[in-house]
Structure formats: C-alpha cells, structure tokens
Amino acid sequence: MQARTGNNALIRSALIVSPFATWPLDAGHRRRTMQMTRLLKQAGYHITFLLVAFEDHWYWRHDEATCEILRGQWDEVHVVYAHRGVGTPPKNGVHHHLDEWWDADLEAMLRNVSGRRVFDVAVVHNVWLSKAFDFLPRRTVRVLETHDIFWKRPEAFRRIGQAPEFFICNKPDEVFGIRRADIVVAIQQKEGVELLHATGSEVITVPFYDPTLEAEAPRLRRRDYLAPGKVSFGFLASPNIFNITGFQALLTELERRVGETFAPVDLVVGGRVGEHVKTTLAMRKLGFVPTEADLYEKVDYAIAPVFDGTGFKIKTADALALEMPSLFSTHSADGTVLDPSVQFDSPAAMAEAMIELSLRRPPISGNRVHVTRARLALGASTAAGAKLFIDSIARRSEPLVIDLSTAHPVSDSLVLQSFLSQIRIYSERRAVTLLLSPEAMRVAARVLPPGVGAVSMDSFLDALGQPDRPNLTVLDVLGRTSAIAERLRPGDTLIWDQRWAGYSSDRPGGVFGMLPVFHSNLLWEPSPMSMRKAIPKAALARILEAPALQRLVFVEGDLGDLTREARARSNWRGTVYVRTDDWTSLQNAIMSLSLRKPEEVLWLAPARGVAFRAALEMCALHRIPLSGMADDACFRSGALPHNLIQENDKLVPQIFDEGLKRRPAKLLVAA
C-alpha cells in the first residue's frame, strides 16, 4: 500500500507486467489485458504498467504515440524492449522451456524497482513471464492472468493441420509456472476447472465482457433488414490462424451453396483477417474499423466462424454486448448460454444457416432474443467474477495500520523504537501504515523502509470514509484509538497491544504481546536511529556524562526501600540509579544503552512488564552483562541466554504470520 498524505492515505498499488499493450485495442489479448487492468484501476489501485514490448513494430522500434496513449490510461508506464528471442520457435524440440523467453533486462528492472518500492499486487500476463514473481517481495499478491492454456495448443493446431505458433509449453512446465502465482485467472469456467484440477491453485474465473459497448447497442437495434435484395453478414477479426482457417472454411462452403441456390449473401469483413482469405464471392474488406459498431451497422447479422482453438472468443462477447443478431460456431459460443439454434458445429452448417436466412429473411427479432438473454448472463457472470477477483486480492493484502499517533519521540521513545525496529519485517508480510504525531513524522517519515507509509491521524480518518478503501487491521498501541474505532466497518479488525498499557504491567499483548520488544534491525535501521538522535542530550545527561559509568542499576521506588543485599551492592562507585516507576527516566536509560555501555546492568526491581523485557533485550543486543535479585525466577538460573536476539529474530516472522495471516480457501466462479 502506498501510504500518502491527504485523502490518498490508503491508496493501493498494482504492478502490471504484460507483453501486450492496452492500445490499440484491435486484438483479443490486448482487450483482455485492458479489461483486467481496468478492474484494478476502478477498484482504486495506483497502476504501474510495465510493458515487455515485442508485438508488431515494437520489435524494431519505440512507439511514442502508443506510449502517450498508455500514459493517459495508467498512472505510470515503463517499457522494457524484449530481446529478439521472444516470439521465436522453440530452441530444442517441439516445446518451449517455461522460461525460454525470459529477459535479463526485465529481471534487472524488477530487481531495481523491488529494492525501493513494494506493490500490493502484481499481475503477470502469460505464464512465460511468470518468473517475474521471483523478483517481487513476498507480501506482494501474485496474480497470473493465463489468457490461454498453452499445453493444449499443439493439439488444436494439429486438428486444423497447421504448425503450432507463438508459445508452446508442455503441461508439467506450465503447471510449475502457474503455481508461482497466489491467484490464477481463467477466462472461462471450463478452463478454470481444468487449471484447478491440474495445479491445486486458487483459480478465479473472470469472463470477458465489455459493458462500454452497451452504449452503442441502440443504433444497431433494427426491426428489418438493411436492403431488400440481400442479407449482409459481418465478421470482425485479427489475423489469428484459427480466425483465418475457420473463416476460409466457411467461405469455401458458401461458394458452393451460393452457386447452387443463388442466395443473396452479402459479406463484410473488418480487421486484417480479410487480407488472408480468398473467395470468389462479393466481399467488402473494410480493414481497420474504429469500433465494432462501425462494422455491425453495415450488416444484418454478425458471424463468428471460429471452429477450433483455445480460450474464450472476444468477438462473441462483443456481439452479445452490442445485442447484435448473430450466428456462432459452437466453439465460439463456449462459455455462454447461447441457444443451440444460433450455434453451428461446422462451416457447412453455418453456411447453410446463412443461405436459409438470405432466402427466407425471417424476423431479426427472433435471433436477437437469444442474444439478449446470453448477454445478460455473460454480463452478470463477468461482474461476479470481477468482484471475487478484487475481493480475493484485498483479502490477501489487507493493510496493517499501527496507531502511534499520540507517541512523542521523547516521552514515548521506547514504544517508537520498538515498532520502528521491526517495521521492515512487518512490511515484508503486510502493507503497513504508521499513524504518527507531527513530531515523530518529521523525524522518521523520510527514512522508513519501502512499503511502509506514514500519515497523520486526520488524514487517516478522512481516508476511512472512502467507499473503495480496503478492509483494515488496526493495531491500537497506546489504548487511544477511540476515534478510529467509531469509524471502522464490518470486515475491519481492531487489536489492542496491551503491553504498553503500563511499563511494568503483566497484561497480555494479544498477538503482538508474544513478539519481542526489539528486532536486531534496531542497530542499523534508519528510522529508529533517527528517533534516537531526536532524544535531547539533556534527557540522557545523567548517564552519558557520568565520569566513570560502571553500573546502571534499575530500582523500584526509593533507594532506602532496597533489600539489604541490594544496599550492599549499591555502594559501588560509578553507579547510576534509575527508578522503574519513573517512565520517562526508565525508557531514556534503556535507550541510552545504545549510546554508552556500562560494564554491568543490575535490575533490582520485579522482573516483569515491557520495560524489563526491553532492558533484557537491549543488554543482549549490546552484549552487556545483566543480573538481578537472586530470588527472582528470571535470574535464578544464574545466566541469561546469549542467543536471545537471534531467537527473537526468528520469532517475529513466525508469530506475525501465525497471528495475522488469513488463509483463503480456493475459489472458482461459475461463469
């Protein structure tokens, strides 16, 4: 989560790694990339779009015009020019190795960016780029948009008598790549079920549907045919081999049947598919058309003559969104609830239906009824899948908000040092936002680790009212979070870290109460170092300016209240006494151990509470001998563990993960 100031305090960030630009939107894979990225944008994510450019002219040169359009679509755009091996046939055998097209330049960029920024979610398009997940922080939710199942493509090519093209991967390699992701996105339910069974991953089905096309549907709702002497059929497609093969097969059948019946069939084709087919029939080739409706307003029926291949057919979804009377191959209708009367399992069957329509000219409305019913179902299943997609990401990346807004760098230095020493470890597992006082913000905000934000309480309270904000886990450190509690909503979690309710309290701290007070990062982490420098020297003068500091003695109450043993040990020279019931002096004395090391520390007070734990850990961190009253259970063994800090460092991720991690169940949306 990129924590900002003002009303953007809870903005989430998404990294999109895609070999497909989201412009021009003249191919299904680019439109699918646009759909899935737009979902995150609409959900409030800050989009960083990383284009691995290799398609078309990108292979040879930079395309600034397209870059300008992409910059208008997304918050940030970066381009890595793919190496010349991307898109080439397999180097060995008939299959590509999973990472055969991996790019060292892309790896270098991901390493560089990940060292300074943390994204809440990363969406990688196509399994051959799934290695990108290896270079992202562990807390980033990894989403793989499959687009297609590549291990199934060779068989589809074999059925049409064509050599496989683009990426061809065997099943074990592809399954391995898919398992690199936390969430796998399929475009139709049948593929989702297959991926779920093959990988055991969390698979979400998000069908393709473009609701923006609905605005153009009214101009296509005609009651009658365009011309009295013919019936026009339109096909809009890219030069995909399955589009070309299916359309050519249909044209061949049509030529035969038109020659036999003299049916007034009129053909209009848009997109580059027309450049790759041959026919003796009259056919208008429009080439590029700005929108689907620009083609379909020139015809009576849309057709989708794609009889083989893999994946969902974008052209089918477009025809449904426009409520365009249509004829579909059975393969193109897969993933919809289209009536069988508008589906055809072969080019011959579709050609015969086109002949019948041209000769009989039945009412167009009868076909449109089936299209409208299928449109409503596809739109609803896409909306349901999209919601589940966003919710699943949000559940895995629920931010942790730590309320330190009333902690002052001087009077509350111990609690600030505690959390700042561990904040890097937390941020590796959760998006973290610190609520800091203005004084603490000035000291620490600029030196926080990547993935940690700092905002004021006022900014955070404003952000709580945003309708698209994520669910939150709020940690109340000092028991002063009533203003937040009043504005939380169902789905949010409030935790109170009761350790800090009293310096010598034995109250349990919940999940965080099991954590050590400090992490060894305390010694070098910039933010706690800045906090230590902010403590006025005068507050530590009694310790720092002692002429020959040999012992630092912590006592409870007045010196006269000590036991006889303690009095005997208190006559040593070079001794500074600190009362444990004076919170400010106590925490300043503990923090001073980082600046000046006495020969020995004596704890002559009850060995309990967060203050004692802090002194114990600080002595272990700086290798300062620590002893206490012989009758205290903590010291009875006569020795403290020397590896205390190492054990603490292991506990932090373990307890943090077990206490806060929510393990989602595997999901599958019925399309």
Summary of the structure (lengths in Angstrom):
residues: 671
radius of gyration: 33.3
end to end distance: 30.9
largest distance: 119.6
contacts: 2235
relative contact order: 0.09
helix: 44%
strand: 16%
